[in-house]
Amino acid sequence: MQSLERPHVLMMSEITVDGKLTLKKGTSSKILMKYMDHATELLLHETRAKCDAIMVGSNTIKIDNSFLTVRYVTGKSPLRVIPSGRADIPQDANVLGPDAPTVIAVAENAPRENVRRLEEKGVTIIRAGQDRVDLPRLMHILKTEFGVHTMMIEGGPTLNWHMLHYRLVDEIRLIHLPFIVGGADTPSLVGGMHIDSEKEMISLRLKNHYMCGTNLVTEYDVLYPDAEAGPEE
């Protein structure tokens, strides 16, 4: 089956030495982001300005309440894309504000009242998938109907896993923070990945590494196993 046309996707995140995104489950990643060098903050916002769209998951919005705009450099804020199957984005979420255009992707069976409240906020609703958001379909709609050619994701472990599972990520850029936080249930870069053998591992090819201020940054191309077969459900 031929893959749907979609944007080129970069996953970008800060992580600790032990691969964690925050201090513990349920806490904001902004806690650790405070320890990024200002040069890497600029890099993050420069990357946003170069992309047509930026995507995070609905749980990240609930915890971090980020603006997802370009603020530290000159440039246009990208289209904000939030997959939320039940359309249950908090009404006071910053992404519902006027700072940049926002698309909320919902499932067909999302509660109508939730969808109505979001539409009243002036956001655009995309329906993709019956019971949950169909990410490959959403990517196709963003490319063909919204002109999104490049997109970055600053997702949590669940969105990151689903995007990788459906082979929708082309590159990964990591900002390394020199800390160890531990915790068996502390969110890491990718969650939900349970594989049966090393043949199912997703390989990365290091293509660049450099210091950005005091932070190490690594950049990878994503290499999927058995790309022709497609992911199993």
C-alpha positions in Angstrom: 0.0 0.0 0.0 1.4 3.3 -1.1 2.1 5.9 1.7 0.0 9.0 1.8 1.6 12.3 0.8 2.6 14.0 4.0 4.9 16.8 5.4 8.6 16.2 6.3 8.6 15.8 10.1 11.3 16.7 12.6 10.9 15.5 16.2 12.7 17.9 18.6 13.0 17.6 22.3 15.2 18.2 25.3 16.1 15.1 27.3 18.2 14.3 30.3 21.2 11.9 30.3 18.7 9.1 31.2 16.3 10.1 28.5 13.7 11.7 30.6 11.5 14.7 29.6 10.6 16.0 33.0 11.1 15.4 36.8 8.2 12.9 37.3 4.9 11.8 35.8 2.4 14.6 35.5 4.8 17.5 35.8 5.6 20.0 33.1 8.7 19.7 30.9 9.1 23.5 31.4 10.8 22.6 34.7 13.8 21.1 32.9 13.6 23.5 30.0 14.6 26.2 32.4 18.1 24.6 32.5 18.6 24.9 28.7 21.3 27.3 27.6 19.8 30.4 26.1 21.5 29.5 22.8 19.4 26.3 22.6 16.3 28.3 23.4 17.1 30.3 20.4 17.7 27.2 18.4 14.3 25.9 19.4 12.5 29.0 18.3 14.6 29.3 15.1 13.5 25.8 14.2 9.8 26.7 14.9 10.1 29.7 12.6 11.5 27.5 9.8 8.5 25.1 9.9 5.1 25.4 8.5 3.5 23.7 11.5 4.2 22.5 15.0 2.4 19.6 16.8 2.1 18.5 20.4 -0.3 16.1 22.0 -3.4 17.1 24.0 -1.9 15.8 27.2 1.1 18.0 26.8 -1.2 21.0 26.3 -3.0 20.1 29.6 0.2 19.8 31.5 2.5 22.5 29.9 -0.1 24.9 28.5 2.5 26.1 26.0 1.9 28.9 23.5 3.9 27.1 20.7 4.9 30.4 19.1 8.0 32.1 17.9 9.1 34.6 20.5 12.9 34.7 20.9 13.8 35.2 17.3 12.4 37.0 14.3 10.0 34.9 12.3 6.4 33.7 11.8 4.8 31.4 14.3 3.9 28.1 12.7 0.4 26.6 12.5 -0.3 24.9 15.8 -1.7 21.3 15.4 -3.1 19.4 18.4 -4.5 15.9 18.0 -7.3 15.4 20.5 -9.6 12.5 19.8 -12.3 13.7 22.2 -11.8 17.4 21.6 -11.2 17.9 25.3 -8.7 20.7 25.2 -9.1 23.0 28.2 -10.9 26.2 27.3 -8.2 28.3 28.9 -5.4 26.6 26.9 -2.9 29.1 25.4 -3.0 27.4 22.0 -6.7 28.6 21.7 -5.5 32.2 21.8 -4.9 34.6 18.9 -1.1 34.4 18.9 -1.1 31.9 15.9 -3.6 29.8 13.9 -4.5 26.5 15.5 -5.9 23.3 14.1 -7.5 20.7 16.5 -7.7 17.2 15.0 -10.6 15.2 16.5 -12.2 11.8 15.9 -15.6 11.6 14.2 -17.2 10.5 17.4 -15.8 13.3 19.5 -18.5 14.8 21.8 -20.3 17.5 19.8 -20.4 19.9 22.7 -16.6 19.7 23.0 -16.2 20.4 19.3 -18.6 23.3 19.5 -16.7 24.9 22.3 -13.5 24.7 20.3 -15.1 26.1 17.2 -16.3 29.0 19.3 -12.7 29.8 20.1 -12.0 30.3 16.5 -9.8 27.2 15.8 -10.1 25.0 12.8 -11.4 21.5 13.4 -10.1 18.5 11.3 -12.0 15.3 11.6 -9.7 12.3 10.9 -10.5 8.9 12.2 -13.6 7.3 13.7 -12.7 6.5 17.3 -9.3 8.2 17.6 -7.2 10.6 15.5 -5.8 8.8 12.4 -2.4 10.3 12.3 -1.4 9.3 8.7 -4.7 10.7 7.5 -4.1 13.9 9.5 -0.6 14.3 8.0 -2.1 13.9 4.5 -4.7 16.5 5.2 -2.2 19.0 6.5 0.0 18.6 3.4 -2.7 18.6 0.8 -5.3 21.0 2.3 -3.2 23.3 4.5 0.1 23.4 2.5 2.2 22.1 5.4 5.5 20.9 3.9 7.6 20.9 7.0 6.4 20.2 10.5 8.1 19.8 13.9 6.7 17.9 16.8 7.5 18.7 20.4 5.4 15.9 21.8 5.4 13.8 24.9 6.1 10.1 24.9 2.7 9.0 23.6 2.5 11.2 20.6 6.2 10.5 19.8 5.6 6.8 19.9 2.5 6.9 17.6 4.3 9.2 15.1 7.2 6.8 15.0 4.9 3.7 14.9 3.3 5.0 11.8 6.7 6.0 10.2 5.8 9.7 10.2 9.0 11.1 11.6 12.0 11.7 9.3 14.5 13.4 11.6 15.1 13.7 15.4 17.0 16.6 17.1 17.8 16.2 20.7 19.0 18.9 23.2 20.9 17.0 25.9 20.6 18.2 29.5 23.4 17.1 31.9 21.1 15.7 34.6 19.8 12.3 35.8 16.3 12.3 37.3 15.4 8.5 37.3 12.0 7.1 38.0 10.4 4.0 36.5 7.3 6.0 35.4 9.0 9.3 34.6 8.1 10.2 31.0 10.9 9.5 28.5 11.3 10.5 24.9 9.2 7.6 23.6 6.6 5.6 25.5 4.3 2.7 24.6 7.0 0.9 22.5 6.9 -2.8 23.3 8.8 -4.8 20.8 9.4 -8.5 20.6 12.8 -8.6 18.9 15.7 -6.4 17.9 14.4 -6.6 14.3 11.7 -4.2 15.3 14.0 -1.6 16.7 13.9 1.8 15.0 17.4 2.7 14.0 18.8 6.2 13.9 21.7 7.5 11.8 23.7 10.2 13.5 24.2 13.0 11.0 25.4 15.9 13.1 26.4 16.8 16.7 27.6 20.1 18.1 27.6 22.3 21.2 24.9 24.9 21.3 26.0 27.1 24.2 26.6 24.6 27.0 24.2 22.0 25.6 25.1 19.1 23.3 22.8 18.8 20.4 22.5 15.6 18.3 20.7 15.2 15.0 19.6 11.9 13.4 17.9 10.5 10.4 15.2 7.9 11.2 15.6 4.5 9.6 12.6 2.2 9.9 12.8 -1.6 9.8 11.1 -3.4 6.9 9.8 -0.1 5.6 7.8 -1.8 2.8 5.8 -4.0 5.2 4.4 -1.1 7.2 3.7 -1.1 11.0 1.5 -3.8 12.6 -1.4 -2.9 14.7 
